[in-house]
Amino acid sequence: MPPARRPFQNEKQDEKIEKMNERTMNAAVLYGKEDLRLERIPIPTPEPGEIVVRVTAALTCGTDLKVYRRGYHARMLQPPIPFGHELAGVVSAIGEGVTQFAAGDRVVPLNSAPCDACFFCLHNQQNLCDDLRFNNGAYAEYLRVPARIVQKNTLLIPEDVPFAHAALTEPLACVIRGLEEAGARPGDSMIVIGAGPIGLMFIHAASLAGVEVLAIAKREDQVEAARLFGAQQVLRIVEGQDTVAAARALTPDCRGADIVVEAVATPATWEQAVAMVRKGGTVNFFGGPPTGTVVALDTNRLHYGDITLKASFHHTPATCRTAFDLIASGRFLAAELLTAQAELIDLPNIFHRMLTRSLTNTRDIKTAIVFHSELSTHNSELEAQALPALS
């Protein structure tokens, strides 16, 4: 039996570990395809113009799932890299020169900010900025926010808005931009292909804007969710059915919809979207298939049907503010989108389960990774009510 260490040695070792833990934090790091690891990494410190946010809520996302499945994102990240991009939290430290925020402020830092000086920014296409500054690492106890995002795309959260609700700003901002690009107006008809998280956001935002929405869903739980979020009609996909014909049959005179939004990201649904839109209508290819994907489109229908094709990517600071204001107004059903809450340690299992959720028939939309100790006392009860526990 080895000799016991002297108490002095144990105390020194414990003190060393304690000091090490004080300088590090728990974080999820993506290393590649379906390789997500929880690690201890250094707690960031702010450089001039930056802030550090103590994360209170970080949300699972369809884009994160796509990145997890593929192991990369062509624009936003290359592994190994801290993971996640939808979050809200409390400012814990500020860098030199920061005047618009202070420690203790409740904020939602968006995941990008444009330069506002390049060709695309000057042509009102900030989402295509040549120097678009991205930021990842939401699934962690702390996140450093780059100076440009602090300056241009970080928003203060009102006291009555739960952190997890505010964290929905980023995906909703992408949806708002998609609706704007499609030219959606009150009274228009719209088909939304897909009833995952983004599809449901399109359904809900369009419905709130006075658009009549037909949702196309795969599972029964998605059918119920689509109705909850405002779809006037829902078509469930069944084997052997001509989905295009069935969808057109639900539009006036079977002519198709004014706008069709594709929110699945497969070649088949891209092609279906073009077949479902009316002459003179607009298709928004929101879902992004993998690099190199090719689709077959009927050029005769496109040309003689005078059809507009749009491919909507990302958001702008303006659509972020529009989305945030909609959430803060209480009109947007944020609580209904957040179907579960969990802790960071559960994250790898959550993403593994997300890969196979199409095999289940339970309503599983978005999970909030919540750092309970960071909830302010006056807001913790509201957060708890807003987020059901992960079962």
C-alpha positions as CSV (number, residue, x, y, z in Angstrom):
1,M,0.0,0.0,0.0
2,P,1.6,3.3,-1.1
3,P,2.3,5.9,1.7
4,A,-0.4,8.5,2.2
5,R,0.4,12.0,1.0
6,R,1.1,14.6,3.6
7,P,-1.9,16.9,4.2
8,F,0.3,19.8,3.0
9,Q,0.7,18.1,-0.4
10,N,-3.0,17.5,-0.7
11,E,-3.8,21.1,0.2
12,K,-1.4,22.4,-2.3
13,Q,-2.8,20.1,-5.0
14,D,-6.3,21.1,-4.2
15,E,-5.4,24.7,-4.3
16,K,-3.7,24.3,-7.7
17,I,-6.8,22.6,-9.1
18,E,-9.1,25.2,-7.7
19,K,-7.0,28.0,-9.2
20,M,-6.9,26.2,-12.5
21,N,-10.7,25.8,-12.5
22,E,-11.1,29.5,-11.6
23,R,-9.4,30.3,-14.9
24,T,-11.2,27.8,-17.1
25,M,-14.8,27.1,-18.0
26,N,-16.9,24.3,-19.4
27,A,-17.5,24.5,-23.2
28,A,-18.6,22.4,-26.1
29,V,-16.0,22.1,-28.9
30,L,-16.7,20.6,-32.3
31,Y,-13.9,18.5,-33.7
32,G,-15.5,17.2,-36.8
33,K,-18.4,15.1,-38.1
34,E,-20.6,14.0,-35.1
35,D,-17.6,14.7,-32.8
36,L,-18.7,17.1,-30.1
37,R,-16.6,17.2,-26.9
38,L,-17.1,18.9,-23.6
39,E,-13.8,20.4,-22.4
40,R,-12.3,22.8,-19.9
41,I,-11.0,25.8,-21.9
42,P,-9.7,29.2,-20.7
43,I,-12.2,31.8,-19.7
44,P,-11.9,34.6,-22.2
45,T,-10.8,38.2,-21.3
46,P,-12.0,41.2,-23.4
47,E,-9.7,43.0,-25.7
48,P,-10.3,46.7,-26.4
49,G,-13.8,47.2,-27.7
50,E,-14.9,43.7,-26.6
51,I,-17.2,42.4,-23.9
52,V,-17.3,39.0,-22.2
53,V,-20.8,37.6,-21.7
54,R,-21.7,35.1,-19.0
55,V,-24.1,32.8,-21.0
56,T,-27.4,32.1,-19.4
57,A,-29.2,30.4,-22.3
58,A,-27.9,28.8,-25.5
59,L,-30.3,27.2,-28.0
60,T,-30.0,24.2,-30.2
61,C,-30.4,25.0,-33.9
62,G,-31.0,23.4,-37.2
63,T,-27.8,25.0,-38.6
64,D,-25.8,23.6,-35.7
65,L,-27.3,20.2,-36.3
66,K,-26.3,20.5,-40.0
67,V,-22.8,21.5,-39.0
68,Y,-22.6,18.6,-36.5
69,R,-23.8,16.1,-39.1
70,R,-21.4,17.4,-41.8
71,G,-18.5,18.4,-39.6
72,Y,-18.1,21.9,-41.0
73,H,-19.8,25.1,-42.2
74,A,-18.6,26.7,-45.4
75,R,-18.9,30.3,-44.1
76,M,-19.2,30.2,-40.3
77,L,-16.7,27.8,-38.9
78,Q,-14.1,25.1,-39.4
79,P,-13.3,22.6,-36.6
80,P,-11.9,22.3,-34.0
81,I,-13.9,25.3,-32.7
82,P,-16.1,26.2,-29.8
83,F,-19.7,25.5,-30.9
84,G,-23.1,27.2,-30.9
85,H,-24.3,30.6,-31.9
86,E,-27.8,31.3,-30.4
87,L,-27.5,32.8,-26.9
88,A,-28.3,35.5,-24.4
89,G,-26.6,36.4,-21.2
90,V,-25.2,38.9,-18.8
91,V,-22.1,41.2,-19.4
92,S,-19.4,40.0,-17.0
93,A,-16.5,42.1,-18.3
94,I,-15.9,45.0,-20.6
95,G,-12.8,45.9,-22.6
96,E,-11.2,49.3,-22.9
97,G,-13.3,51.8,-24.8
98,V,-16.6,50.1,-24.4
99,T,-19.2,52.7,-23.3
100,Q,-22.6,51.4,-24.5
101,F,-22.6,48.4,-22.1
102,A,-21.7,47.8,-18.5
103,A,-21.2,44.8,-16.3
104,G,-24.5,43.3,-15.3
105,D,-26.4,44.3,-18.5
106,R,-28.7,41.6,-20.0
107,V,-27.7,41.2,-23.6
108,V,-28.2,39.1,-26.8
109,P,-25.0,39.3,-28.9
110,L,-25.7,38.2,-32.4
111,N,-23.3,35.8,-34.2
112,S,-22.1,38.2,-36.8
113,A,-21.6,41.8,-37.9
114,P,-20.8,43.3,-41.3
115,C,-18.0,45.8,-42.1
116,D,-20.4,48.3,-43.8
117,A,-17.6,49.3,-46.1
118,C,-17.2,46.6,-48.8
119,F,-19.1,46.4,-52.1
120,F,-21.9,44.2,-50.8
121,C,-22.5,46.3,-47.7
122,L,-22.7,49.4,-49.8
123,H,-25.3,47.7,-51.9
124,N,-27.5,46.9,-48.9
125,Q,-26.4,43.3,-48.8
126,Q,-24.7,43.1,-45.5
127,N,-25.4,39.4,-45.1
128,L,-22.9,38.9,-48.0
129,C,-20.2,41.2,-46.5
130,D,-16.7,40.3,-47.8
131,D,-15.5,40.6,-44.2
132,L,-18.5,39.3,-42.3
133,R,-17.3,38.8,-38.7
134,F,-18.7,35.6,-37.3
135,N,-18.6,34.5,-33.7
136,N,-19.2,31.0,-32.2
137,G,-19.0,29.4,-28.8
138,A,-22.5,29.8,-27.3
139,Y,-22.4,26.4,-25.7
140,A,-20.1,27.6,-22.9
141,E,-20.2,29.4,-19.6
142,Y,-18.6,32.5,-21.1
143,L,-18.4,34.0,-24.6
144,R,-16.1,36.8,-25.8
145,V,-17.9,39.1,-28.2
146,P,-15.7,40.8,-30.9
147,A,-15.6,44.6,-31.0
148,R,-17.5,44.9,-34.2
149,I,-20.4,42.7,-32.9
150,V,-20.4,44.7,-29.7
151,Q,-20.7,47.9,-31.7
152,K,-23.1,46.9,-34.4
153,N,-25.1,43.8,-33.3
154,T,-25.5,43.4,-29.6
155,L,-28.9,44.3,-28.1
156,L,-30.0,45.0,-24.5
157,I,-32.7,42.7,-23.2
158,P,-35.7,44.2,-21.3
159,E,-36.1,42.9,-17.8
160,D,-39.4,41.2,-18.6
161,V,-38.0,39.2,-21.5
162,P,-36.6,35.7,-20.5
163,F,-33.0,35.1,-21.7
164,A,-34.0,32.0,-23.7
165,H,-36.7,34.0,-25.5
166,A,-34.1,36.7,-26.4
167,A,-31.8,34.0,-27.7
168,L,-34.3,33.3,-30.5
169,T,-33.4,36.6,-32.1
170,E,-30.7,35.1,-34.4
171,P,-32.8,32.5,-36.2
172,L,-35.9,34.7,-36.3
173,A,-33.8,37.5,-37.9
174,C,-32.9,35.1,-40.7
175,V,-36.5,34.3,-41.2
176,I,-37.5,38.0,-41.2
177,R,-35.0,38.6,-43.9
178,G,-36.3,35.7,-45.9
179,L,-39.8,37.1,-45.7
180,E,-38.6,40.5,-46.8
181,E,-36.6,39.1,-49.7
182,A,-39.7,37.2,-50.8
183,G,-41.8,40.4,-50.7
184,A,-44.4,38.8,-48.4
185,R,-47.4,41.1,-47.9
186,P,-50.7,40.8,-46.0
187,G,-53.2,38.6,-47.9
188,D,-50.5,36.7,-49.9
189,S,-50.6,33.0,-49.9
190,M,-47.5,31.1,-48.9
191,I,-46.5,27.4,-48.9
192,V,-43.8,26.5,-46.3
193,I,-42.1,23.2,-47.1
194,G,-40.8,21.8,-43.8
195,A,-42.0,22.2,-40.2
196,G,-38.8,22.0,-38.3
197,P,-37.7,24.9,-36.1
198,I,-37.0,27.3,-39.1
199,G,-40.1,26.2,-41.0
200,L,-42.3,26.8,-37.9
201,M,-40.7,30.2,-37.5
202,F,-41.5,31.1,-41.1
203,I,-45.1,29.9,-40.6
204,H,-45.5,31.9,-37.4
205,A,-43.8,35.1,-38.6
206,A,-45.7,35.0,-41.9
207,S,-49.0,34.4,-40.1
208,L,-48.4,37.3,-37.8
209,A,-47.7,39.5,-40.9
210,G,-51.2,38.6,-42.3
211,V,-50.0,35.9,-44.8
212,E,-52.2,32.9,-45.4
213,V,-49.9,29.9,-44.8
214,L,-50.1,26.3,-46.1
215,A,-47.6,24.1,-44.3
216,I,-46.2,20.9,-45.6
217,A,-45.1,18.6,-42.8
218,K,-43.8,15.1,-42.4
219,R,-44.7,13.9,-38.9
220,E,-48.0,14.2,-36.9
221,D,-46.3,16.3,-34.2
222,Q,-45.2,18.7,-36.9
223,V,-48.7,18.9,-38.2
224,E,-49.9,19.9,-34.8
225,A,-47.1,22.4,-34.3
226,A,-47.7,24.0,-37.7
227,R,-51.3,24.7,-36.7
228,L,-50.2,26.0,-33.4
229,F,-47.9,28.5,-35.1
230,G,-50.6,29.8,-37.4
231,A,-50.8,27.7,-40.5
232,Q,-54.3,27.9,-42.0
233,Q,-53.9,24.6,-43.8
234,V,-51.5,21.7,-43.2
235,L,-50.6,19.0,-45.7
236,R,-49.0,15.9,-44.2
237,I,-46.6,14.0,-46.5
238,V,-47.7,10.4,-47.0
239,E,-46.0,7.7,-49.0
240,G,-47.2,7.4,-52.6
241,Q,-48.8,10.8,-52.6
242,D,-48.1,13.4,-55.3
243,T,-47.1,16.2,-52.8
244,V,-47.0,18.9,-55.5
245,A,-50.5,18.1,-56.8
246,A,-51.9,17.8,-53.3
247,A,-50.4,21.2,-52.3
248,R,-51.6,23.0,-55.5
249,A,-55.1,21.5,-54.9
250,L,-55.3,23.5,-51.7
251,T,-54.6,26.8,-53.4
252,P,-57.2,28.9,-55.2
253,D,-58.0,27.4,-58.6
254,C,-55.0,25.1,-58.1
255,R,-52.7,27.8,-59.4
256,G,-50.1,27.5,-56.7
257,A,-49.0,29.9,-54.0
258,D,-47.8,33.4,-54.3
259,I,-44.7,32.5,-52.3
260,V,-43.1,29.1,-51.6
261,V,-40.4,28.8,-48.9
262,E,-38.2,25.7,-49.0
263,A,-37.0,25.0,-45.4
264,V,-35.7,21.4,-45.7
265,A,-32.5,21.6,-47.8
266,T,-32.9,18.6,-50.2
267,P,-32.8,18.6,-54.0
268,A,-36.3,17.0,-54.1
269,T,-37.9,19.8,-52.0
270,W,-36.1,22.5,-54.0
271,E,-37.7,21.1,-57.2
272,Q,-41.0,20.7,-55.5
273,A,-40.9,24.4,-54.4
274,V,-40.6,25.5,-58.0
275,A,-43.5,23.3,-59.0
276,M,-45.8,24.6,-56.2
277,V,-45.5,28.3,-56.9
278,R,-48.0,30.2,-59.2
279,K,-47.0,31.9,-62.4
280,G,-45.5,35.2,-61.4
281,G,-44.7,34.0,-57.9
282,T,-41.5,33.8,-55.8
283,V,-39.6,30.9,-54.4
284,N,-37.3,31.3,-51.5
285,F,-34.7,28.5,-51.2
286,F,-34.0,29.0,-47.6
287,G,-32.6,25.6,-46.8
288,G,-29.0,25.2,-47.9
289,P,-28.0,21.7,-49.2
290,P,-24.3,20.5,-49.0
291,T,-21.7,22.0,-51.4
292,G,-21.9,20.5,-54.8
293,T,-25.6,19.6,-54.7
294,V,-27.3,19.9,-58.1
295,V,-31.0,20.2,-58.8
296,A,-33.1,19.9,-62.0
297,L,-35.5,22.7,-62.8
298,D,-37.9,23.1,-65.6
299,T,-36.6,26.1,-67.6
300,N,-39.8,26.4,-69.6
301,R,-41.8,26.8,-66.4
302,L,-39.4,29.3,-65.0
303,H,-39.2,31.4,-68.1
304,Y,-42.8,31.4,-69.3
305,G,-44.1,31.4,-65.8
306,D,-42.1,34.5,-65.0
307,I,-41.0,32.9,-61.7
308,T,-38.6,34.6,-59.3
309,L,-36.1,32.4,-57.5
310,K,-34.4,33.7,-54.3
311,A,-31.8,32.1,-52.1
312,S,-31.9,33.7,-48.7
313,F,-28.8,33.5,-46.4
314,H,-28.3,34.8,-42.9
315,H,-29.4,38.1,-41.5
316,T,-28.5,41.8,-41.2
317,P,-28.4,44.1,-38.2
318,A,-31.7,45.6,-39.3
319,T,-33.5,42.3,-39.4
320,C,-32.0,41.4,-36.1
321,R,-33.6,44.4,-34.5
322,T,-37.0,43.6,-36.2
323,A,-36.9,40.1,-34.9
324,F,-35.8,41.2,-31.4
325,D,-38.7,43.7,-31.3
326,L,-41.2,41.1,-32.3
327,I,-40.0,38.8,-29.5
328,A,-40.0,41.6,-27.0
329,S,-43.5,42.5,-28.0
330,G,-44.9,39.2,-26.7
331,R,-46.7,38.5,-30.0
332,F,-44.2,35.9,-31.0
333,L,-44.8,32.5,-29.4
334,A,-41.3,32.1,-28.1
335,A,-42.2,29.8,-25.2
336,E,-43.9,27.3,-27.5
337,L,-40.7,27.0,-29.6
338,L,-38.6,26.1,-26.6
339,T,-39.9,22.6,-25.9
340,A,-37.2,21.5,-23.4
341,Q,-34.3,22.7,-21.3
342,A,-31.1,20.9,-20.3
343,E,-27.6,21.4,-18.9
344,L,-24.4,21.6,-20.9
345,I,-23.4,18.1,-19.9
346,D,-26.4,16.8,-21.8
347,L,-25.5,18.5,-25.1
348,P,-23.7,15.6,-26.9
349,N,-26.6,13.3,-26.3
350,I,-29.1,16.0,-27.4
351,F,-27.4,16.4,-30.7
352,H,-27.2,12.6,-31.2
353,R,-30.9,12.4,-30.5
354,M,-31.6,15.3,-32.9
355,L,-30.1,13.2,-35.7
356,T,-32.9,10.6,-35.2
357,R,-35.8,12.7,-34.1
358,S,-37.5,12.1,-37.5
359,L,-38.1,8.6,-36.3
360,T,-40.1,9.8,-33.3
361,N,-43.5,11.4,-33.2
362,T,-43.0,13.8,-30.2
363,R,-42.9,17.6,-30.5
364,D,-39.2,18.4,-30.1
365,I,-38.4,21.8,-31.6
366,K,-35.6,23.6,-29.7
367,T,-33.8,22.8,-26.5
368,A,-32.4,25.6,-24.3
369,I,-29.1,24.8,-22.6
370,V,-29.6,26.8,-19.4
371,F,-26.9,27.8,-16.9
372,H,-29.2,28.0,-13.9
373,S,-26.8,29.6,-11.5
374,E,-26.6,32.6,-13.8
375,L,-30.3,33.5,-13.8
376,S,-31.0,36.7,-11.9
377,T,-33.2,36.2,-8.9
378,H,-36.1,38.3,-10.1
379,N,-36.1,36.5,-13.5
380,S,-35.4,32.8,-12.5
381,E,-39.1,32.0,-11.9
382,L,-40.1,33.4,-15.3
383,E,-37.3,31.4,-16.9
384,A,-38.4,28.2,-15.2
385,Q,-42.0,28.7,-16.3
386,A,-40.9,29.3,-19.9
387,L,-38.8,26.2,-20.3
388,P,-40.0,22.7,-19.6
389,A,-37.5,20.1,-18.4
390,L,-35.9,17.8,-20.9
391,S,-37.5,14.4,-20.6
